[in-house]
Each structure stands twice: as structure tokens, then as C-alpha cells.
Amino acid sequence: MNFEPGHIELFVKDTITSKAFYADILGFEEIETQAGVFVWMKKGNLTILLRPGKNQLQADDYQSTNFGLVVYTENLDNSVKELEAKGLQFRGTDGSEKCLTFTDPDGNWFQLVNPDEH
């Protein structure tokens, strides 16, 4: 079978609120908004679609979630400082102080790591 990954769809309560988080905090660029609610965003080679949904699968920590998106940085300390200055609150680790975790406004989990130190 020949296929390749396309994009990631994240189901969120309010796509406009989520769009602000992904743009202002994580640095995603808005590509297009369809029908006023389907928000396409991109950062590097990653394309996400923020779409209206219930997102009822909430987890209290990274280890309990069904899905986590890992994002890479070349300098973990600097990235942490920049993200915290933008209002991001980290929510613990994935077992190592070099694997910091956080959520978006809808509780979708992320892990921030420097792949060279992981």
C-alpha cells in the first residue's frame, strides 16, 4: 500500500479561540478558514485543521491521554521562556525534565522536547 500522512484534525469547541492559541502562542500560520469555522493552519511541514467538535476525551496528564503531539525545539530552555512569556502554562513532564507537557485550550496534549537531548 502506498500512502503518506496528510494533515492532523483537531476537534475543538471554538475554532476561533483555538486559532488564536495556535497562532499567537505556538506560531502557526493560518492558511484558510472555510465556512467561518474550519481553520487550516501550518507550521513547517505540519498542517492541522481545527474543526468544531465535542472533544470529550479529556485527560488529567500526558500519560493518560489517547493522543499527544510532540513538538521539537533546538533550545528547550529558551523555548520554555518564550512560551511562558506568551502565557503558556506547562503541565508537568512525561517522566523527564527534558520532556515538558502542555495542553491547548481544549485539553489536547503536547510534549516539548529537544530531540538531541531526548
C-alpha positions in Angstrom: 0.0 0.0 0.0 1.4 3.4 -1.0 0.2 6.4 1.1 1.6 9.2 3.1 0.3 11.2 6.0 -1.8 14.2 5.1 -2.8 16.6 8.0 -4.0 16.3 11.6 -7.5 17.2 12.5 -8.1 18.6 16.0 -11.7 18.7 17.3 -12.2 21.9 19.3 -15.1 23.7 21.0 -14.3 27.1 19.5 -12.1 27.2 16.4 -11.5 30.9 16.6 -10.3 30.7 20.2 -8.1 27.8 19.3 -6.8 29.6 16.2 -5.5 32.4 18.4 -3.7 29.9 20.6 -2.1 28.1 17.7 -1.1 31.4 16.0 -0.1 33.6 19.0 1.5 31.0 21.3 2.7 28.2 19.0 3.5 30.3 15.9 1.3 28.5 13.4 0.2 30.4 10.3 -3.4 30.5 9.2 -3.8 29.1 5.7 -7.5 29.4 5.2 -10.8 29.5 7.1 -13.6 27.6 5.4 -17.3 28.4 6.2 -16.2 30.6 9.1 -15.3 27.6 11.3 -12.9 25.2 9.6 -9.4 26.7 10.3 -6.4 25.4 8.4 -3.1 26.2 9.9 0.5 25.3 9.2 3.9 25.4 10.8 6.9 23.9 8.9 5.7 20.7 7.3 2.8 20.2 9.8 -0.7 21.1 8.7 -3.6 21.0 11.1 -7.3 21.5 10.7 -9.1 23.0 13.7 -12.7 21.8 13.3 -15.8 22.1 15.6 -16.2 19.1 17.8 -17.0 17.9 21.3 -13.6 16.7 22.3 -14.9 14.7 25.3 -11.7 12.7 25.8 -10.1 14.8 28.5 -7.0 13.5 30.4 -5.5 14.8 33.6 -1.9 14.3 32.5 0.1 13.5 29.4 0.4 9.8 30.3 -3.4 9.4 30.4 -4.2 10.9 27.0 -5.1 9.0 23.9 -3.0 11.2 21.6 -0.1 13.6 22.1 1.6 15.8 19.6 5.4 16.1 20.2 7.0 19.3 19.1 10.7 19.8 18.7 12.9 22.7 19.7 16.7 23.3 19.3 16.9 25.1 22.7 14.5 23.8 25.3 15.3 26.5 28.0 14.8 29.4 25.5 11.6 27.9 24.1 10.1 27.5 27.6 10.9 31.1 28.5 9.3 32.3 25.2 6.2 30.2 25.6 5.7 31.2 29.2 6.1 34.8 28.3 3.2 34.3 25.8 1.1 32.9 28.6 1.5 29.2 28.1 1.5 27.1 31.3 3.3 23.9 31.3 1.5 21.0 33.0 4.3 18.7 34.0 6.6 16.2 32.2 6.5 12.9 30.5 8.8 11.4 33.2 11.8 13.6 32.3 12.5 17.2 33.0 13.5 17.4 29.3 10.0 16.3 28.1 7.7 19.2 29.2 4.0 18.9 28.6 1.2 21.3 28.0 -2.3 21.5 26.5 -4.2 23.7 24.1 -7.5 25.4 25.2 -9.4 22.1 24.6 -7.1 19.8 26.5 -5.2 18.3 23.6 -1.8 17.3 24.9 1.6 18.4 23.6 5.1 17.5 24.6 8.0 19.9 24.0 11.5 18.3 23.6 14.9 18.9 22.1 15.3 15.7 20.0 19.1 15.9 20.5 18.7 15.7 24.3 15.8 13.2 24.4 
